[in-house]
Amino acid sequence: MPKVQLVVMLASITYFSTIDAGISALYGGIIGLINTALIDRHTNKQIKDITISAQAGVGMMAISVIMRMAIVVSLTLIGYFSFGLNAEALIISLVSGLISFLLDKVLQK
């Protein structure tokens, strides 16, 4: 469970004082959590399948990166253009969530 990421997400939501900015920060945090879930899913998939070659592992990693970046970019654009969310709050929450994901990984080791 990404504890640091959840704490940072809640802190970024409370940082923005208006309801609109708070909802935008929540949306950005959710995008970060989706990215985290996809990373965990692909990592667990590679760990379970011990019989894959190194070349297949690199291919799976490349597909994972491309898929995750496409999802993050599309969800961000949907939030900004379709929902009309506050871009500043959305991006700050998303980036701080992604950075805190790295902190979670460092603290787990």
C-alpha positions as CSV (number, residue, x, y, z in Angstrom):
1,M,0.0,0.0,0.0
2,P,1.5,3.4,-1.0
3,K,1.4,5.1,2.4
4,V,3.6,8.1,1.6
5,Q,1.7,8.6,-1.7
6,L,-1.6,8.7,0.0
7,V,-0.4,11.1,2.7
8,V,1.1,13.4,0.0
9,M,-2.1,13.2,-2.0
10,L,-4.2,14.2,1.0
11,A,-1.8,17.0,1.8
12,S,-2.0,18.4,-1.7
13,I,-5.8,18.3,-1.6
14,T,-5.9,20.2,1.7
15,Y,-3.3,22.7,0.4
16,F,-5.7,24.0,-2.2
17,S,-8.4,25.9,-0.2
18,T,-11.2,26.1,-2.8
19,I,-13.5,23.2,-3.6
20,D,-12.6,23.3,-7.4
21,A,-8.9,23.2,-6.8
22,G,-9.4,20.4,-4.2
23,I,-11.3,18.3,-6.6
24,S,-8.7,18.9,-9.3
25,A,-6.0,17.8,-6.8
26,L,-8.0,14.7,-5.9
27,Y,-8.3,13.9,-9.6
28,G,-4.5,14.3,-10.1
29,G,-3.9,12.1,-7.1
30,I,-6.2,9.4,-8.4
31,I,-4.2,9.5,-11.7
32,G,-1.0,8.9,-9.7
33,L,-2.6,6.0,-7.8
34,I,-3.7,4.4,-11.1
35,N,-0.2,4.7,-12.3
36,T,1.1,3.0,-9.1
37,A,-1.5,0.2,-9.5
38,L,-0.3,-0.4,-13.1
39,I,3.3,-0.5,-12.0
40,D,2.6,-3.0,-9.3
41,R,0.5,-5.1,-11.7
42,H,3.3,-5.3,-14.3
43,T,6.0,-5.9,-11.7
44,N,4.0,-8.8,-10.1
45,K,3.3,-10.2,-13.6
46,Q,7.1,-10.3,-14.4
47,I,7.9,-11.8,-11.0
48,K,5.4,-14.6,-11.3
49,D,6.6,-15.7,-14.8
50,I,10.1,-16.8,-14.1
51,T,10.5,-18.6,-17.4
52,I,10.6,-15.4,-19.5
53,S,13.8,-14.4,-21.2
54,A,15.6,-11.2,-20.6
55,Q,14.6,-9.9,-24.0
56,A,10.9,-10.6,-23.3
57,G,11.2,-8.9,-20.0
58,V,12.6,-5.7,-21.6
59,G,9.8,-5.9,-24.2
60,M,7.2,-6.2,-21.4
61,M,8.8,-3.2,-19.6
62,A,8.7,-1.1,-22.7
63,I,5.0,-1.9,-23.3
64,S,4.3,-1.1,-19.7
65,V,6.0,2.3,-19.9
66,I,4.2,3.3,-23.1
67,M,0.8,2.2,-21.8
68,R,1.2,4.0,-18.5
69,M,2.3,7.2,-20.1
70,A,-0.5,7.1,-22.6
71,I,-3.0,6.6,-19.7
72,V,-1.5,9.4,-17.6
73,V,-1.5,11.8,-20.4
74,S,-5.0,11.0,-21.6
75,L,-6.5,11.1,-18.1
76,T,-4.8,14.5,-17.5
77,L,-6.1,15.9,-20.8
78,I,-9.6,14.6,-20.1
79,G,-9.5,16.2,-16.7
80,Y,-8.4,19.5,-18.1
81,F,-10.4,19.8,-21.3
82,S,-13.5,17.7,-20.6
83,F,-14.0,18.3,-16.9
84,G,-12.5,21.8,-16.8
85,L,-10.4,21.1,-13.8
86,N,-7.8,23.5,-12.4
87,A,-4.6,22.6,-14.3
88,E,-2.2,23.9,-11.5
89,A,-3.8,21.8,-8.8
90,L,-4.1,18.7,-11.0
91,I,-0.5,18.8,-12.2
92,I,1.0,19.6,-8.7
93,S,-1.0,16.7,-7.1
94,L,0.0,14.3,-9.9
95,V,3.7,15.1,-9.8
96,S,3.9,15.1,-6.1
97,G,2.1,11.7,-6.1
98,L,4.5,10.3,-8.6
99,I,7.5,11.6,-6.6
100,S,6.1,10.2,-3.4
101,F,5.7,6.8,-5.1
102,L,9.4,6.8,-5.5
103,L,9.8,7.6,-1.8
104,D,7.5,4.7,-1.0
105,K,9.7,2.4,-3.0
106,V,12.9,3.7,-1.3
107,L,11.4,3.4,2.2
108,Q,10.2,-0.2,1.6
109,K,13.8,-1.4,0.9
